[in-house]
Amino acid sequence: MPKLPLFNPIYGIRPAKGKAQEVVAPPYDVLDSKEARELAKDKPLSFLHVSKAEIDLPEGTDVYSEAVYQKAADNFKKMLDTGVLVRENKPCFYVYRLQMGAHIQTGLVVGASVEDYDANRIRKHEFTRPVKEDDRVNQIKFVKAQTGPGLIAYKQIPEVDAVIKRKSAEKPEFSVEGIGGVIHTVWILDAEADIRVITDAFEKQKAVYIADGHHRSAAASRVKKYMMEQRGAAHTGTEPYNCYLAVAYPVNEMKIWDYNRVVKDLKGLTPEAFLAKLKESFEIKEVSGQARPAARREFGMYLEGKWYLLTPTVPTPSKKDDPVLALDVSVLSDLVLDKILDIKDLRKSNRVDFVGGIRGLKELEKRVNSGEMKVAFALYPTSLEELIAVADDNQVMPPKSTWFEPKLADGLISNPLL
C-alpha cells in the first residue's frame, strides 16, 4: 500500500463565490455556546451552525450529545446542497494569509499525513484530553469532514516561499474579515508544477511541528482507523481520510503570545509573608505601571494593587539540562506555584487559571481587583525554538504554555473523508 507524502493536496470544501464573508467563523474552541449563539444571530450561513451546532437546539442541550453532532451534519449537508459551500473537482493546496494589524503570516492549507502524525514526524508538545478528543472524533464522523484545521509550524523552505510569494501576488479567491478584525485571505493553488514543488520540498523535511490543534490531529488519527475498519478491503491508503486538515506556516512568520497565570489564594499566607517567601528565590522590584517581562527569566506579578518585577536569584535549568524544565512557565511553577503555593498539578488544580496574552495585562489586574483572584503572574512568551526543542526531545509542555494569535478561521476550507 503506498505511503502518502507528508503534505498532500486535498479536495477542499470552501465557500462559493461571494459567500465567504457570511460563512467565516472563529474556531469552535474559543467560544462557549452562549457566545456562539449571540455571534451567529441573524447569520444563517455562519459556519457556527456546523462547528457549534448546539446553537440551533434548545438552550441547555448537552454539547456532546448525538443530537448536536447530527445537527452539525444536517447543517453542513444543507450548505453543500444549496451551493453555499462547494467541493473542488481536483485536489489542491491553498495559500492562506492571516493579517492582524501589522502582523502578517502566509502559509499553506494542506492534507497532513496521518501516518506521519502517528510516526511522530508531525511532532507534538501537548497531552490531549479524552473528552475533547472524543468530541472531535464524533464531529468528524457525523459531518463526514474535518472542518477545523490544525496549526503546523515548519522550518523555512526557500522553494516553498517562492511558490507562496508568486501565488499571493495574484488576485485571491476570497479575502474576509474575521473576529478581532483579522483578515483571512485564500488563494487556490492547483497548478500541477506547484503541487509537485510543495509535495517534494516537504517530503525532504525530517519533521514539522504541531503549534495548535493537538485534539484535531489526534481525532483525525482515530477517524482514519475507524474508516479503515468500515471500508475493509476497499481501503487503498490514498482516500482523503488518510490526511487531516492543517495550515502550515514557516516558523519565522508565526507569533506566540504570553500565557499568564492567576491564582485564587496565597495558601494561607499574608501578602507580606508571601513576598518574604518569594525573596528566597527572586530579586523583587516594585514598578510604577505594569510589569511586562522584557526577556526570559523575568516575571511580572500583580498583588494588592501593585506590580512587581521578579528575577530569579537561584540557578534555573538550561535547555541543555531539560527543554521542559528550562521553560519560564516551568520555572514559575517550580519556584512559586509548587514550592510556595502548593499547586502541584496545573491540569487538575481549581486554584489556578490561565489568561491569554492577547487580553493584555489589564485583564490580570481586573481578575485580581475584582477579588476573584489574589495574585497574577505575567510571563515572557514561550518561543517557537523552545517549542521545537521540547517536541524534538519527545516531551510535552506544561498546560497553557503557548497562545497563538491570530487564530485560523473555521468554515473557509474543510477536508472531506471520502
Backbone torsions as a table, in degrees:
resi	resn	phi	psi	omega
1	MET	NA	131.4	-175.0
2	PRO	-67.6	146.8	174.0
3	LYS	-93.9	131.1	178.1
4	LEU	-72.3	151.9	172.9
5	PRO	-63.2	169.4	178.9
6	LEU	-56.7	-50.4	178.2
7	PHE	-119.1	135.4	-175.5
8	ASN	-129.6	147.8	171.3
9	PRO	-67.4	154.8	-176.1
10	ILE	-128.4	157.0	171.6
11	TYR	-81.5	71.5	-172.0
12	GLY	-61.4	145.1	171.7
13	ILE	-108.0	122.7	-172.6
14	ARG	-139.6	166.8	176.9
15	PRO	-63.6	143.5	174.4
16	ALA	-68.7	166.8	180.0
17	LYS	-50.0	129.7	175.4
18	GLY	80.4	0.6	-175.7
19	LYS	-106.0	-11.8	-170.7
20	ALA	-59.6	-40.4	-177.3
21	GLN	-66.1	-32.2	178.1
22	GLU	-76.8	-27.7	-175.1
23	VAL	-85.9	-39.2	-169.7
24	VAL	-50.9	137.4	-178.6
25	ALA	-143.7	152.7	174.9
26	PRO	-67.7	162.8	177.7
27	PRO	-56.7	145.2	-175.5
28	TYR	-58.1	-27.6	-170.6
29	ASP	-97.2	10.4	175.8
30	VAL	-105.3	-0.9	-179.9
31	LEU	-126.2	146.2	167.6
32	ASP	-90.0	175.4	-174.3
33	SER	-60.8	-39.7	-178.4
34	LYS	-64.3	-45.1	179.5
35	GLU	-63.5	-40.7	-179.5
36	ALA	-64.8	-41.4	179.8
37	ARG	-60.7	-42.1	-178.9
38	GLU	-68.3	-43.6	-177.1
39	LEU	-67.1	-33.1	-176.6
40	ALA	-88.6	-3.3	-179.2
41	LYS	-58.0	130.6	-179.0
42	ASP	63.2	21.8	176.7
43	LYS	-128.5	78.7	-174.7
44	PRO	-64.2	-21.6	-178.2
45	LEU	-97.7	0.4	179.3
46	SER	-59.6	137.6	-179.7
47	PHE	-68.3	-8.8	174.3
48	LEU	-60.6	-23.1	177.0
49	HIS	-69.4	-14.9	173.9
50	VAL	-101.7	-50.5	-173.1
51	SER	-76.0	-24.5	178.0
52	LYS	-133.1	57.5	-169.2
53	ALA	-64.3	-13.3	176.2
54	GLU	-60.9	-18.4	-179.9
55	ILE	-66.9	-17.6	178.2
56	ASP	-98.6	9.4	178.7
57	LEU	-120.8	166.4	-178.0
58	PRO	-55.6	142.4	177.4
59	GLU	-55.8	141.8	-179.1
60	GLY	92.9	-5.8	176.9
61	THR	-60.8	135.1	177.5
62	ASP	-61.2	120.4	-175.0
63	VAL	-65.8	-16.7	179.3
64	TYR	-100.7	13.1	-178.1
65	SER	-80.7	155.8	179.5
66	GLU	-60.4	-31.5	-179.8
67	ALA	-59.9	-36.7	-180.0
68	VAL	-68.3	-45.3	-179.3
69	TYR	-65.8	-38.6	178.7
70	GLN	-65.7	-39.3	178.1
71	LYS	-64.2	-40.9	177.1
72	ALA	-59.5	-44.2	-179.9
73	ALA	-63.5	-43.6	179.5
74	ASP	-62.2	-44.0	-178.4
75	ASN	-66.9	-39.0	179.1
76	PHE	-64.6	-45.7	179.8
77	LYS	-62.0	-40.9	179.6
78	LYS	-62.2	-40.1	179.2
79	MET	-64.6	-34.8	176.1
80	LEU	-72.9	-46.1	-176.6
81	ASP	-63.4	-33.6	-178.1
82	THR	-91.3	1.1	175.6
83	GLY	81.2	10.3	174.5
84	VAL	-68.0	-39.3	174.3
85	LEU	-111.6	144.4	177.2
86	VAL	-128.7	150.2	178.7
87	ARG	-104.2	137.2	177.6
88	GLU	-61.4	147.1	177.5
89	ASN	-90.5	-2.3	171.6
90	LYS	-150.7	153.1	-176.4
91	PRO	-67.9	143.4	179.8
92	CYS	-150.8	164.6	166.0
93	PHE	-94.1	169.5	173.9
94	TYR	-134.0	143.2	167.9
95	VAL	-89.3	131.5	-175.7
96	TYR	-130.2	114.5	-180.0
97	ARG	-106.5	136.0	172.7
98	LEU	-112.7	132.3	175.5
99	GLN	-130.8	120.7	176.8
100	MET	-126.4	105.0	-174.7
101	GLY	61.8	-126.6	-179.0
102	ALA	-84.8	-11.6	-177.1
103	HIS	-82.4	129.7	177.9
104	ILE	-131.5	133.9	171.5
105	GLN	-136.5	138.0	-175.1
106	THR	-129.0	124.5	-176.8
107	GLY	-141.4	-155.1	-172.3
108	LEU	-129.6	136.3	167.9
109	VAL	-85.9	126.4	-173.2
110	VAL	-136.9	164.6	165.0
111	GLY	-98.6	106.2	-178.0
112	ALA	-82.7	133.9	-175.8
113	SER	-64.6	122.3	177.0
114	VAL	-64.0	-36.6	178.7
115	GLU	-60.3	-40.2	177.8
116	ASP	-71.1	-32.1	172.8
117	TYR	-63.7	-47.2	-179.1
118	ASP	-62.4	-31.9	-178.9
119	ALA	-86.1	1.9	179.8
120	ASN	66.8	24.6	169.4
121	ARG	-79.1	-28.8	166.9
122	ILE	-96.0	103.2	-163.0
123	ARG	-90.4	145.3	-175.2
124	LYS	-105.2	161.2	172.4
125	HIS	-140.6	10.6	-179.4
126	GLU	-137.6	152.1	167.0
127	PHE	-77.9	156.6	172.7
128	THR	-108.2	156.8	177.4
129	ARG	-101.5	129.1	-174.9
130	PRO	-52.6	-42.2	-176.1
131	VAL	-64.6	-37.5	179.9
132	LYS	-74.2	-35.2	177.9
133	GLU	-66.0	-46.4	178.7
134	ASP	-57.7	-40.1	-179.9
135	ASP	-58.8	-47.1	-179.4
136	ARG	-67.0	-39.0	178.4
137	VAL	-58.9	-48.2	-178.5
138	ASN	-64.7	-41.2	178.6
139	GLN	-58.5	-47.7	-177.7
140	ILE	-65.0	-43.5	-178.7
141	LYS	-61.9	-43.7	-177.9
142	PHE	-71.8	-46.3	-176.1
143	VAL	-75.1	-21.9	-177.8
144	LYS	64.6	32.9	177.2
145	ALA	-163.7	153.1	170.1
146	GLN	-91.4	120.3	-172.3
147	THR	-110.0	-9.8	178.6
148	GLY	-119.0	117.9	-177.0
149	PRO	-76.4	146.2	167.0
150	GLY	-81.5	161.6	-179.7
151	LEU	-111.4	123.7	-177.1
152	ILE	-120.2	140.2	175.1
153	ALA	-108.5	140.8	176.5
154	TYR	-136.7	153.9	177.2
155	LYS	-74.5	137.7	-169.5
156	GLN	-52.0	137.2	-179.1
157	ILE	-126.1	111.6	-173.8
158	PRO	-55.0	-42.1	-176.7
159	GLU	-69.1	-30.5	175.2
160	VAL	-72.3	-42.4	175.4
161	ASP	-52.2	-43.2	-175.6
162	ALA	-64.9	-42.3	179.1
163	VAL	-64.5	-45.2	-179.0
164	ILE	-63.5	-42.9	-178.7
165	LYS	-62.3	-43.7	-178.8
166	ARG	-66.4	-46.1	-177.5
167	LYS	-65.7	-40.1	-175.3
168	SER	-75.8	-3.7	173.0
169	ALA	-84.4	-12.1	-179.9
170	GLU	-86.3	174.8	176.8
171	LYS	-70.7	131.0	-177.8
172	PRO	-75.5	162.8	172.5
173	GLU	-66.7	-41.9	172.9
174	PHE	-161.1	157.3	175.1
175	SER	-140.3	122.2	-173.5
176	VAL	-133.4	161.0	177.4
177	GLU	-104.0	125.1	176.9
178	GLY	-98.7	-170.0	-179.1
179	ILE	-64.4	151.0	-179.1
180	GLY	74.9	10.7	179.5
181	GLY	75.5	10.7	179.4
182	VAL	-72.1	133.1	178.9
183	ILE	-96.7	126.8	179.8
184	HIS	-111.6	118.0	-176.8
185	THR	-123.9	133.1	-174.2
186	VAL	-129.6	134.4	172.5
187	TRP	-118.6	143.2	175.8
188	ILE	-87.7	128.7	-177.6
189	LEU	-114.8	92.3	-171.8
190	ASP	-120.2	2.8	178.7
191	ALA	-69.6	130.5	-176.2
192	GLU	-55.6	-40.1	-178.1
193	ALA	-63.7	-41.9	179.1
194	ASP	-66.7	-41.2	178.7
195	ILE	-60.0	-41.3	-179.2
196	ARG	-66.8	-43.0	178.8
197	VAL	-58.6	-47.2	-177.3
198	ILE	-66.9	-47.1	-179.5
199	THR	-59.6	-47.7	-178.1
200	ASP	-65.7	-40.1	-177.7
201	ALA	-64.0	-43.8	-179.2
202	PHE	-73.8	-27.8	179.2
203	GLU	-65.7	-21.0	177.9
204	LYS	-82.7	-10.2	-176.0
205	GLN	-79.3	137.9	178.5
206	LYS	-69.8	-39.4	-176.9
207	ALA	-158.5	154.8	166.0
208	VAL	-128.1	172.1	-165.3
209	TYR	-132.5	129.1	173.9
210	ILE	-69.3	121.7	175.3
211	ALA	-91.6	-45.0	-179.4
212	ASP	-149.5	147.8	178.1
213	GLY	103.4	34.0	178.5
214	HIS	-61.4	-37.6	-179.5
215	HIS	-69.9	-37.4	177.6
216	ARG	-63.0	-41.6	-178.2
217	SER	-67.5	-48.0	-179.6
218	ALA	-62.6	-38.4	179.5
219	ALA	-64.5	-40.8	179.7
220	ALA	-61.8	-36.3	177.8
221	SER	-63.9	-42.7	179.0
222	ARG	-67.9	-38.6	179.3
223	VAL	-65.5	-38.1	177.4
224	LYS	-59.0	-45.9	179.3
225	LYS	-60.9	-41.7	179.3
226	TYR	-62.1	-45.6	-178.5
227	MET	-66.4	-36.5	177.1
228	MET	-62.1	-41.6	177.9
229	GLU	-65.2	-41.3	-179.1
230	GLN	-64.0	-39.8	-173.2
231	ARG	-90.1	-21.3	176.4
232	GLY	56.5	-124.3	-175.7
233	ALA	-67.1	-17.4	179.9
234	ALA	-76.1	-13.3	180.0
235	HIS	-67.5	127.5	-178.3
236	THR	-109.8	-17.1	-176.5
237	GLY	91.3	-4.4	-179.3
238	THR	-113.8	-0.4	-179.7
239	GLU	-63.1	154.9	179.6
240	PRO	-53.4	-30.8	-178.2
241	TYR	-69.7	-8.8	174.9
242	ASN	-76.8	-5.8	175.8
243	CYS	-122.0	162.0	171.7
244	TYR	-127.0	153.0	-174.8
245	LEU	-70.3	125.2	179.6
246	ALA	-148.5	155.7	171.1
247	VAL	-119.5	124.5	-175.2
248	ALA	-109.4	131.8	179.0
249	TYR	-125.4	147.6	173.6
250	PRO	-67.6	141.3	-176.5
251	VAL	-52.0	-40.2	-173.6
252	ASN	-68.8	-11.5	-179.9
253	GLU	-103.6	-8.4	-174.0
254	MET	-89.6	156.5	-177.6
255	LYS	-129.5	123.2	172.1
256	ILE	-101.9	133.1	176.2
257	TRP	-97.4	165.0	174.8
258	ASP	-66.3	150.9	175.7
259	TYR	-127.1	105.5	-166.5
260	ASN	-96.9	165.6	-174.9
261	ARG	-120.3	140.2	171.3
262	VAL	-127.4	141.0	-173.7
263	VAL	-125.4	138.3	-172.1
264	LYS	-73.7	-27.6	-174.4
265	ASP	-151.9	169.4	180.0
266	LEU	-104.3	23.5	178.1
267	LYS	56.2	42.8	175.9
268	GLY	84.0	-4.8	-179.5
269	LEU	-83.2	147.6	168.9
270	THR	-74.8	159.2	176.2
271	PRO	-54.4	-38.0	-180.0
272	GLU	-65.7	-43.5	179.8
273	ALA	-67.2	-36.4	178.4
274	PHE	-64.2	-44.9	178.1
275	LEU	-61.9	-38.7	178.3
276	ALA	-62.6	-41.4	177.5
277	LYS	-64.0	-41.1	179.4
278	LEU	-61.3	-35.6	-177.1
279	LYS	-64.3	-16.6	176.9
280	GLU	-69.6	-23.3	-176.1
281	SER	-125.6	-9.5	-174.4
282	PHE	-135.5	150.1	161.7
283	GLU	-84.5	130.4	-176.1
284	ILE	-116.3	126.9	-180.0
285	LYS	-128.3	119.1	176.0
286	GLU	-73.4	136.7	-177.4
287	VAL	-124.2	153.1	172.6
288	SER	-87.1	141.0	-174.5
289	GLY	78.4	-165.2	-176.0
290	GLN	-85.4	146.7	179.3
291	ALA	-100.1	83.2	177.8
292	ARG	-89.5	121.7	179.9
293	PRO	-58.8	136.3	-178.0
294	ALA	-103.7	-6.8	-177.4
295	ALA	-159.9	167.5	173.6
296	ARG	-56.1	150.2	178.3
297	ARG	68.1	18.1	167.3
298	GLU	-113.3	137.6	-179.3
299	PHE	-130.6	129.5	172.3
300	GLY	-87.7	144.1	177.3
301	MET	-135.8	134.0	177.6
302	TYR	-115.9	118.0	-174.6
303	LEU	-145.0	127.9	175.7
304	GLU	53.2	40.1	176.1
305	GLY	79.1	7.5	-179.2
306	LYS	-124.5	147.2	175.6
307	TRP	-101.2	140.2	177.5
308	TYR	-131.2	149.6	172.0
309	LEU	-107.4	124.7	-178.4
310	LEU	-108.9	132.8	175.6
311	THR	-129.9	125.1	-177.2
312	PRO	-60.2	139.3	174.6
313	THR	-108.7	-0.7	177.8
314	VAL	-108.3	157.8	179.5
315	PRO	-61.6	142.0	176.0
316	THR	-125.7	154.4	-175.7
317	PRO	-63.9	148.5	173.9
318	SER	-99.2	168.3	179.6
319	LYS	-60.3	-33.2	178.7
320	LYS	-66.1	-36.5	178.8
321	ASP	-64.2	-53.3	-177.7
322	ASP	-168.5	117.7	-175.2
323	PRO	-65.5	-22.3	177.7
324	VAL	-82.0	-49.1	-179.3
325	LEU	-64.5	-22.2	-179.5
326	ALA	-79.4	-11.9	-179.9
327	LEU	-67.3	145.6	177.0
328	ASP	-59.0	-37.5	178.9
329	VAL	-62.2	-34.1	178.3
330	SER	-72.8	-40.8	179.5
331	VAL	-62.1	-44.5	177.7
332	LEU	-62.0	-44.0	179.0
333	SER	-60.9	-45.5	-176.7
334	ASP	-66.0	-51.5	-171.2
335	LEU	-82.4	-22.9	-174.4
336	VAL	-121.6	-62.5	-172.1
337	LEU	-63.3	-41.6	179.6
338	ASP	-83.7	-57.5	-171.1
339	LYS	-63.5	-39.9	-174.8
340	ILE	-103.2	-42.0	-172.5
341	LEU	-99.9	-2.0	174.6
342	ASP	60.9	35.9	172.5
343	ILE	-99.5	102.1	-171.4
344	LYS	-88.6	-33.4	-173.4
345	ASP	-131.9	105.1	-177.4
346	LEU	-63.8	-24.6	-179.1
347	ARG	-72.0	-29.3	-171.3
348	LYS	-109.9	-22.2	-174.7
349	SER	-69.3	135.3	174.9
350	ASN	-97.0	9.8	179.6
351	ARG	-94.9	-8.3	-177.2
352	VAL	-125.1	145.5	175.5
353	ASP	-135.8	170.0	-171.0
354	PHE	-128.2	140.0	-176.4
355	VAL	-129.3	116.9	178.5
356	GLY	-63.8	141.0	-174.8
357	GLY	-62.1	-21.2	178.8
358	ILE	-60.8	-22.9	-179.5
359	ARG	-80.5	-13.0	176.9
360	GLY	80.4	166.6	-178.1
361	LEU	-71.9	-20.1	177.1
362	LYS	-61.2	-32.0	177.9
363	GLU	-64.8	-36.0	177.1
364	LEU	-65.4	-44.4	177.9
365	GLU	-59.1	-43.8	-177.6
366	LYS	-61.7	-44.1	-177.3
367	ARG	-65.4	-34.9	179.4
368	VAL	-80.1	-45.9	-177.9
369	ASN	-60.9	-29.6	-179.0
370	SER	-71.7	-14.8	-176.5
371	GLY	90.1	-7.7	179.0
372	GLU	-66.2	-37.9	-179.6
373	MET	-122.5	157.1	-178.0
374	LYS	-100.0	-35.5	-175.9
375	VAL	-146.8	148.7	178.2
376	ALA	-128.8	147.0	178.7
377	PHE	-125.3	128.3	176.6
378	ALA	-102.7	131.8	-176.5
379	LEU	-113.3	157.2	170.6
380	TYR	-77.5	139.1	-175.1
381	PRO	-60.6	140.1	169.0
382	THR	-61.1	142.3	179.6
383	SER	-94.9	160.4	176.0
384	LEU	-65.5	-30.1	177.1
385	GLU	-64.1	-39.4	177.3
386	GLU	-66.4	-41.7	177.5
387	LEU	-59.0	-46.0	-179.0
388	ILE	-63.5	-40.6	179.6
389	ALA	-61.4	-41.1	178.4
390	VAL	-65.5	-46.6	-178.6
391	ALA	-64.3	-40.8	179.3
392	ASP	-66.1	-25.2	178.8
393	ASP	-89.1	6.8	-178.8
394	ASN	56.3	37.3	177.0
395	GLN	-113.3	175.1	176.5
396	VAL	-123.1	151.0	179.1
397	MET	-82.0	159.5	169.8
398	PRO	-59.9	157.8	179.0
399	PRO	-57.8	147.8	173.9
400	LYS	54.6	51.8	178.0
401	SER	-93.7	-25.5	-175.7
402	THR	-132.2	140.4	175.1
403	TRP	-129.8	110.4	-179.9
404	PHE	-93.2	135.2	177.8
405	GLU	-150.8	138.8	3.8
406	PRO	-72.4	157.1	-179.7
407	LYS	-89.5	149.8	171.5
408	LEU	-70.0	155.3	177.0
409	ALA	-95.1	155.4	169.6
410	ASP	-94.7	148.6	173.4
411	GLY	97.1	-16.4	-176.9
412	LEU	-77.9	-39.6	174.3
413	ILE	-139.4	131.5	172.3
414	SER	-124.1	159.5	-178.7
415	ASN	-119.1	112.5	-179.4
416	PRO	-68.5	156.8	178.7
417	LEU	-76.7	-31.1	-178.1
418	LEU	-132.8	NA	NA
